[in-house]
Amino acid sequence: MLIDFLGIQKNASFNGVEIDGLLEFCHWFMLILFVGWGCFFVYTLWRFHRSRQPKAEYFGVRNHVSTHLEFSVILIEGMLLLGFAIPLWSGRVYSPKDASVHVRGIAQQFGWNFHYPGPDGVFGRRDPKLISSNNPIGLDPNDPASKDDLVSVNEMHTPVGQTIVVDLTSKDVIHNYALPSMRVAQDAIPGTMVPLWFKPITVGEYEIICGQLCGSGHGLMRGMLVVDSAEDYKAWLDERAKLKAGTAMIETPKASVAVAH
């Protein structure tokens, strides 16, 4: 395939097949245009060479073919925009209803924070005033919904074969959450929550990069997407929950003593 020849990372998502097909079509189309316009250029050099037409003609084109062609191009582009581009765009913007995993991605200079809602499926309240080294996303500990929430830094886990929705935002400047292997990318903008979705089809580890120049450490802003089997994903969630529980016991020694008795 042409995609392999271009050196693009191998696709690992269900929706990436359409993206690769469109990329391949665009490159073949550009090649056809290049050859076509190149031939037309050579023809004009031959047709209007001084030896064939020593005297210049100043009247130009006398028909309206060029005008009709211009209106045809406008009509075709309008049909492509209204009939294809906007529907395809809306399909990518709105989150699918069958999403199995919902994650919040919170960018910052220069890293990624991933917020999981926990077993209750409800995200806990966040407050920027509560952000600290131990609480990178500002989870409110007094909110009951945040008790089982999980936070991972620069490492996002998802199960294979399920639709994943990532709600993106930023703590400081505009970043861009880009997954080349999943053929998706979306800006993370302060003060907004923008959804992005994909469906991984291959177990493995894939690089998360920031596709937006965000400061002096932009090149170091890299994360890892780990696509697990269903069993490994559950095991990872259980491990993160145990780690959070252990951290909570360290922060509250009285609770630790009570459990020991």
C-alpha positions as CSV (number, residue, x, y, z in Angstrom):
1,M,0.0,0.0,0.0
2,L,1.0,3.6,-0.6
3,I,0.6,4.3,3.2
4,D,3.4,1.9,4.0
5,F,5.6,3.5,1.3
6,L,5.0,6.9,2.9
7,G,6.4,5.8,6.3
8,I,3.2,6.5,8.3
9,Q,2.9,4.6,11.6
10,K,0.9,1.5,11.4
11,N,-2.8,1.9,12.1
12,A,-4.1,0.4,15.3
13,S,-7.7,1.7,15.5
14,F,-11.0,0.7,13.9
15,N,-11.6,4.2,12.5
16,G,-8.1,4.6,11.2
17,V,-8.9,2.5,8.1
18,E,-11.0,5.3,6.7
19,I,-8.3,7.9,7.5
20,D,-5.7,5.8,5.7
21,G,-7.9,5.3,2.7
22,L,-8.5,9.1,2.5
23,L,-4.8,9.8,2.8
24,E,-4.0,7.3,0.0
25,F,-6.7,8.7,-2.2
26,C,-5.4,12.3,-1.7
27,H,-1.8,11.3,-2.6
28,W,-2.9,9.4,-5.8
29,F,-5.1,12.4,-6.7
30,M,-2.2,14.8,-6.2
31,L,0.0,12.6,-8.4
32,I,-2.6,12.6,-11.1
33,L,-2.9,16.4,-10.9
34,F,0.9,16.8,-11.0
35,V,1.1,14.6,-14.2
36,G,-1.9,16.3,-15.8
37,W,-0.7,19.9,-15.2
38,G,2.8,18.9,-16.2
39,C,1.5,17.6,-19.5
40,F,-0.6,20.8,-20.0
41,F,2.5,22.9,-19.3
42,V,4.5,21.1,-21.9
43,Y,1.7,21.4,-24.3
44,T,1.5,25.2,-23.8
45,L,5.2,25.5,-24.4
46,W,4.8,23.7,-27.7
47,R,1.5,25.3,-28.8
48,F,2.5,28.9,-28.1
49,H,6.1,28.7,-29.0
50,R,7.4,31.7,-30.9
51,S,8.3,29.6,-33.9
52,R,4.6,28.5,-34.3
53,Q,3.0,31.9,-33.5
54,P,5.5,34.7,-34.2
55,K,2.9,37.4,-33.9
56,A,1.1,37.8,-30.5
57,E,-2.6,37.9,-30.3
58,Y,-4.0,40.5,-28.0
59,F,-7.7,39.7,-28.0
60,G,-7.5,36.6,-25.7
61,V,-10.3,34.1,-25.2
62,R,-13.5,34.9,-27.0
63,N,-15.8,32.3,-25.4
64,H,-17.2,31.7,-21.9
65,V,-15.9,28.2,-21.3
66,S,-13.5,29.4,-18.5
67,T,-16.4,31.1,-16.7
68,H,-18.6,28.0,-16.9
69,L,-15.6,25.9,-15.5
70,E,-15.2,28.3,-12.6
71,F,-18.9,28.0,-11.6
72,S,-18.7,24.2,-12.0
73,V,-15.7,24.1,-9.6
74,I,-17.6,26.3,-7.1
75,L,-20.7,24.0,-7.3
76,I,-18.6,20.8,-6.9
77,E,-16.7,22.2,-3.9
78,G,-20.0,23.3,-2.3
79,M,-21.4,19.8,-2.7
80,L,-18.3,18.2,-1.2
81,L,-18.5,20.6,1.7
82,L,-22.2,20.2,2.5
83,G,-22.6,16.6,1.4
84,F,-19.4,15.0,2.8
85,A,-17.1,17.3,4.8
86,I,-19.6,18.6,7.4
87,P,-21.3,15.2,8.0
88,L,-18.0,13.5,8.4
89,W,-16.8,16.3,10.8
90,S,-19.9,16.0,12.9
91,G,-19.5,12.2,13.1
92,R,-16.0,12.7,14.5
93,V,-16.9,15.6,16.9
94,Y,-19.9,14.1,18.7
95,S,-19.1,11.2,21.1
96,P,-20.6,7.8,20.2
97,K,-23.3,6.5,22.5
98,D,-21.8,3.1,22.8
99,A,-18.6,4.3,24.5
100,S,-17.3,1.8,27.0
101,V,-14.6,3.8,28.7
102,H,-14.7,7.5,29.5
103,V,-11.5,9.3,30.5
104,R,-10.6,12.9,31.1
105,G,-7.3,14.1,29.7
106,I,-5.9,17.1,31.4
107,A,-2.8,18.6,29.8
108,Q,-0.2,20.8,31.5
109,Q,3.3,22.1,30.8
110,F,4.7,19.5,30.1
111,G,2.8,16.3,30.8
112,W,-0.5,14.5,30.6
113,N,-2.9,13.7,33.5
114,F,-5.6,11.1,32.9
115,H,-8.7,11.0,35.2
116,Y,-10.8,7.8,35.5
117,P,-14.2,8.0,37.2
118,G,-13.8,4.7,39.1
119,P,-16.4,2.0,39.6
120,D,-19.3,4.4,40.2
121,G,-18.8,5.9,36.7
122,V,-19.1,9.4,38.0
123,F,-16.2,12.0,37.8
124,G,-15.4,13.7,41.0
125,R,-15.5,17.5,41.3
126,R,-12.2,19.3,40.4
127,D,-11.1,22.7,41.8
128,P,-8.0,24.5,40.5
129,K,-7.4,25.8,44.0
130,L,-6.7,22.2,45.2
131,I,-4.0,21.5,42.6
132,S,-0.7,20.4,44.3
133,S,2.1,18.0,43.6
134,N,0.0,15.2,45.2
135,N,-3.2,16.3,43.5
136,P,-2.3,17.3,40.0
137,I,-5.8,17.7,38.7
138,G,-7.3,19.3,41.9
139,L,-9.7,16.6,42.9
140,D,-12.0,17.6,45.8
141,P,-11.5,15.0,48.6
142,N,-14.8,16.1,50.2
143,D,-16.8,15.1,47.1
144,P,-18.2,11.5,47.5
145,A,-17.9,10.9,43.8
146,S,-14.1,11.5,43.9
147,K,-13.4,8.8,46.5
148,D,-12.9,6.1,43.9
149,D,-11.5,8.2,41.1
150,L,-8.1,7.3,39.7
151,V,-5.4,9.5,38.2
152,S,-2.5,8.4,36.1
153,V,0.3,10.7,34.9
154,N,1.7,10.3,31.4
155,E,0.3,6.8,31.1
156,M,-3.2,6.0,29.8
157,H,-4.7,2.5,29.8
158,T,-7.6,1.3,27.7
159,P,-9.1,-2.1,26.8
160,V,-8.8,-3.4,23.3
161,G,-11.9,-3.5,21.0
162,Q,-13.9,-1.0,22.9
163,T,-14.8,2.6,22.1
164,I,-12.9,5.1,24.2
165,V,-13.9,8.7,24.8
166,V,-11.4,11.2,26.1
167,D,-12.6,14.6,27.3
168,L,-9.6,17.0,26.8
169,T,-8.8,20.2,28.6
170,S,-5.7,22.1,29.8
171,K,-4.4,23.7,33.0
172,D,-2.3,26.4,31.3
173,V,-1.8,26.8,27.5
174,I,-3.2,25.2,24.4
175,H,-1.8,21.7,23.9
176,N,-2.7,19.0,21.4
177,Y,-3.4,15.4,22.3
178,A,-2.2,13.4,19.3
179,L,-2.2,9.6,18.8
180,P,-0.7,8.9,15.4
181,S,-1.3,5.2,15.6
182,M,-5.0,5.8,16.4
183,R,-5.3,8.4,13.6
184,V,-6.8,11.0,16.0
185,A,-5.7,14.4,17.4
186,Q,-7.5,17.2,19.3
187,D,-6.5,20.5,20.9
188,A,-6.7,20.7,24.7
189,I,-7.9,24.2,25.4
190,P,-8.0,25.9,28.9
191,G,-11.5,26.4,30.2
192,T,-13.2,23.9,27.8
193,M,-13.8,20.2,27.6
194,V,-13.5,18.9,24.1
195,P,-14.3,15.2,23.4
196,L,-12.3,12.8,21.2
197,W,-13.0,9.2,20.6
198,F,-11.3,6.1,19.0
199,K,-11.5,2.3,19.1
200,P,-8.2,0.5,19.4
201,I,-8.0,-2.9,17.7
202,T,-4.5,-4.0,18.6
203,V,-2.9,-4.7,22.0
204,G,0.3,-2.8,22.5
205,E,1.9,0.5,23.6
206,Y,1.6,3.6,21.5
207,E,3.1,7.1,21.9
208,I,1.1,10.1,22.9
209,I,2.6,13.4,21.7
210,C,1.7,17.1,22.0
211,G,1.0,18.3,18.5
212,Q,0.9,22.0,19.5
213,L,4.0,24.1,20.3
214,C,3.3,24.8,24.0
215,G,6.6,26.1,25.4
216,S,10.3,25.4,26.0
217,G,9.6,21.8,27.1
218,H,7.3,20.9,24.2
219,G,9.5,18.2,22.8
220,L,9.5,16.4,26.2
221,M,5.7,16.3,26.5
222,R,5.3,12.6,25.7
223,G,3.0,10.0,27.2
224,M,2.1,6.4,26.6
225,L,-1.1,4.8,25.6
226,V,-1.3,1.2,26.7
227,V,-4.0,-0.9,25.0
228,D,-4.6,-3.9,27.3
229,S,-6.7,-7.0,27.0
230,A,-9.9,-6.9,29.1
231,E,-8.3,-8.9,31.9
232,D,-5.1,-6.8,32.0
233,Y,-7.1,-3.6,31.9
234,K,-9.1,-4.7,35.0
235,A,-5.9,-5.7,36.7
236,W,-4.4,-2.3,36.1
237,L,-7.5,-0.6,37.5
238,D,-7.3,-2.8,40.6
239,E,-3.7,-2.0,41.0
240,R,-4.3,1.7,40.8
241,A,-7.1,1.5,43.3
242,K,-4.9,-0.3,45.8
243,L,-2.1,2.2,45.2
244,K,-4.6,5.0,45.9
245,A,-5.8,3.3,49.0
246,G,-2.3,2.8,50.3
247,T,-1.5,6.5,49.7
248,A,-4.6,7.5,51.6
249,M,-3.6,5.4,54.6
250,I,-0.1,7.1,54.6
251,E,-1.7,10.5,54.5
252,T,-4.1,9.6,57.4
253,P,-2.1,7.6,60.0
254,K,-5.1,7.3,62.4
255,A,-7.0,5.4,59.8
256,S,-4.1,3.1,59.3
257,V,-3.9,2.3,63.0
258,A,-7.7,1.7,63.1
259,V,-7.4,-0.8,60.3
260,A,-4.5,-2.6,62.0
261,H,-6.6,-3.2,65.1
